[in-house]
Amino acid sequence: MAAFAELGLASWLVAQCKQLGLKHPTPVQQNCIPAILEGRDCMGCAKTGSGKTAAFVLPILQKLSEDPFGIFCLVITPTRELAYQIAEQFRVLGKPLGLKDCIIVGGMDMVAQALELSRKPHVVIATPGRLADHLRSSSTFSIKKIRFLVMDEADRLLEQGCTDFTQDLEVIFDAAPARRQTLLFSATLTETLKVLRGIASNKPFFWEAQAEVRTVEQLDQRYLLVPEKVKDAYLVQLIQTFHDEHEDWSIIIFTNTCKSCQVLNMMLRKFNFPSVALHSMMKQKARFAALAKFKSSVYRILIATDVASRGLDIPTVQVVINHNTPGLPKIYIHRVGRTARAGRHGIAITLVTQYDIHLLHAIEEEIKKKLDDFSVEEAKVLKILTQVNVVRRECEIKLEATDFDEKKEINKRKQLILEGKDPDLEAKRKAELAKIRQKNKQFKERVMQTLQRRAALKLKRKRQKRKKQQQEQQQQQQQQQQKQKQKQQKQKQKQKQKQKQRQQKQQQQQLLLRAKGKK
Ligand SMILES: Nc1ncnc2c1ncn2[C@@H]1O[C@H](COP(=O)(O)OP(=O)(O)OP(=O)(O)O)[C@@H](O)[C@H]1O
């Protein structure tokens, strides 16, 4: 196994790795670090928990130490929590440099951030929306001279999912210099490769871990088939079992909406489980506090939306439970990747209802592995079923009383105001946009219908033409056959006539002969 020193890293960085307990580079580090040090753009695709962060942090720190200035590097990442985590890695590994970093994420004070940016930090770690806001509104800093642009979880940044980063990324790319090193990393890059190659246009070095299965070996992956209506009773029983058997285990439960996250947290707390929620409707400070308490094991259970599904590195997590089957296999890959990291073991259990079987199959197909069945004691589930359902309903009612949905709307409006937009105008614009989209959709549908009709008509005409041709051919054949028949009949008649004439001639000759004989 190679050592960090063999990758071309300076001795102070090798010593830093050693101090942190990083003895040997992981494959993604072994392959990408030399290419980055050579000055190449790099795209690294490796499984979750395989050390992709250090694969870009180490060579960047080395280059920074050779020519330190600010702003030297910009790292873009999709979530706020991840930005803090990456900053921590820069800080720890770059301590001997006296590294100055700056985190630019939403939900935090913009003025303080602008001040920090103006002090020219070496490394800026940002979420796209907030950084783009600063670039739009401030002239106190510039990213025109950055040497490195890193996109962590690069495929997520390009996706147009519930949060669409494309407009903000355009602002950032416009402000960044064309001559730079671009580094793109994720556990699921392949679907977006083409677009990413356009971003890392400088003949990027591409490295992908070769493996049949797309999830880590040390991860025990299970599914639990549950009827939709009794899902929560199964969840409670599942947690109870883990809690009884391994009191020191940390569990992350992923769910699909902020509301569901909130309700589940309230419900689990009613059952005295040490749980805490993390979702995008929480205030940023509460989000950080929840994560910090979970990381330090004050709470052993984290209930989160997909805001926590990518990148978070919490070594104590032994169990991931998917309360809903992820709709996309790649979401599954990132969610279950929160456990079994850096060679550790872990278990992931996905609750699958009667409506989700096809999703399970899609996941198995993508990760190239069949999930094993997980069983819980049904009798125990039955025992708590009514109680769980009642508690859940109570929690839902309680949450409704707090105007959770209204708050969501208010949060959206607040966000728009912070972005300098008029919420009413935005709503109007949105409605108009929806109208235009609807019109476009209808137009497209009409075009499609017309095209389909035309195609059908063309086909019909083609068929009719072919039929006509066939009929004509048949007619011609019949006519030919008839002609031939007539010809044959004529020939027969002629032959008959000739024969008759021959017979008549013979008879006449015989009569003549007989007449001669009498004479
Ligand atoms: N060479 C190494 N040896 C041992 N542990 C390492 C090494 N490099 C990184 N690690 C540790 O592995 C863990 C996972 O690293 P990291 O968070 O970078 O993974 P990742 O590949 O980015 O995962 P994800 O795809 O989930 O974001 C971290 O705790 C990190 O300290």
The ligand as an SDF file (V2000), in Angstrom:
LIG
                    3D

 31 33  0  0  0  0  0  0  0  0999 V2000
   -6.6210    7.8360    4.1700 N   0  0  0  0  0  0  0  0  0  0  0  0
   -7.5260    7.6820    5.0840 C   0  0  0  0  0  0  0  0  0  0  0  0
   -7.4320    6.7090    6.0090 N   0  0  0  0  0  0  0  0  0  0  0  0
   -8.3740    6.5510    6.9630 C   0  0  0  0  0  0  0  0  0  0  0  0
   -9.4650    7.3280    7.0860 N   0  0  0  0  0  0  0  0  0  0  0  0
   -9.6320    8.3080    6.1970 C   0  0  0  0  0  0  0  0  0  0  0  0
   -8.6730    8.5460    5.1500 C   0  0  0  0  0  0  0  0  0  0  0  0
   -9.1020    9.5940    4.4250 N   0  0  0  0  0  0  0  0  0  0  0  0
  -10.2520   10.0200    4.9750 C   0  0  0  0  0  0  0  0  0  0  0  0
  -10.5660    9.2540    6.0460 N   0  0  0  0  0  0  0  0  0  0  0  0
  -11.7600    9.3700    6.9090 C   0  0  0  0  0  0  0  0  0  0  0  0
  -12.8530    8.7650    6.2380 O   0  0  0  0  0  0  0  0  0  0  0  0
  -14.0530    9.3990    6.6190 C   0  0  0  0  0  0  0  0  0  0  0  0
  -14.8970    9.6850    5.3710 C   0  0  0  0  0  0  0  0  0  0  0  0
  -14.2540   10.6350    4.5650 O   0  0  0  0  0  0  0  0  0  0  0  0
  -15.0580   11.6610    3.6690 P   0  0  0  0  0  0  0  0  0  0  0  0
  -16.0930   12.3500    4.4900 O   0  0  0  0  0  0  0  0  0  0  0  0
  -14.0870   12.4640    2.9430 O   0  0  0  0  0  0  0  0  0  0  0  0
  -15.8050   10.6330    2.6950 O   0  0  0  0  0  0  0  0  0  0  0  0
  -16.4840   10.9110    1.2910 P   0  0  0  0  0  0  0  0  0  0  0  0
  -15.8560    9.9880    0.3210 O   0  0  0  0  0  0  0  0  0  0  0  0
  -16.4570   12.3570    0.9920 O   0  0  0  0  0  0  0  0  0  0  0  0
  -17.9690   10.4000    1.5780 O   0  0  0  0  0  0  0  0  0  0  0  0
  -19.3700   10.9390    1.0110 P   0  0  0  0  0  0  0  0  0  0  0  0
  -19.4820   10.4340   -0.3890 O   0  0  0  0  0  0  0  0  0  0  0  0
  -20.3620   10.3260    1.9150 O   0  0  0  0  0  0  0  0  0  0  0  0
  -19.3200   12.4230    1.0750 O   0  0  0  0  0  0  0  0  0  0  0  0
  -13.6720   10.6550    7.3680 C   0  0  0  0  0  0  0  0  0  0  0  0
  -13.9340   10.4520    8.7380 O   0  0  0  0  0  0  0  0  0  0  0  0
  -12.2010   10.8090    7.1250 C   0  0  0  0  0  0  0  0  0  0  0  0
  -11.5250   11.3760    8.2140 O   0  0  0  0  0  0  0  0  0  0  0  0
  1  2  1  0
  2  3  1  0
  2  7  2  0
  3  4  2  0
  4  5  1  0
  5  6  2  0
  6  7  1  0
  6 10  1  0
  7  8  1  0
  8  9  2  0
  9 10  1  0
 10 11  1  0
 11 12  1  0
 11 30  1  0
 12 13  1  0
 13 14  1  0
 13 28  1  0
 14 15  1  0
 15 16  1  0
 16 17  2  0
 16 18  1  0
 16 19  1  0
 19 20  1  0
 20 21  2  0
 20 22  1  0
 20 23  1  0
 23 24  1  0
 24 25  2  0
 24 26  1  0
 24 27  1  0
 28 29  1  0
 28 30  1  0
 30 31  1  0
M  END
$$$$
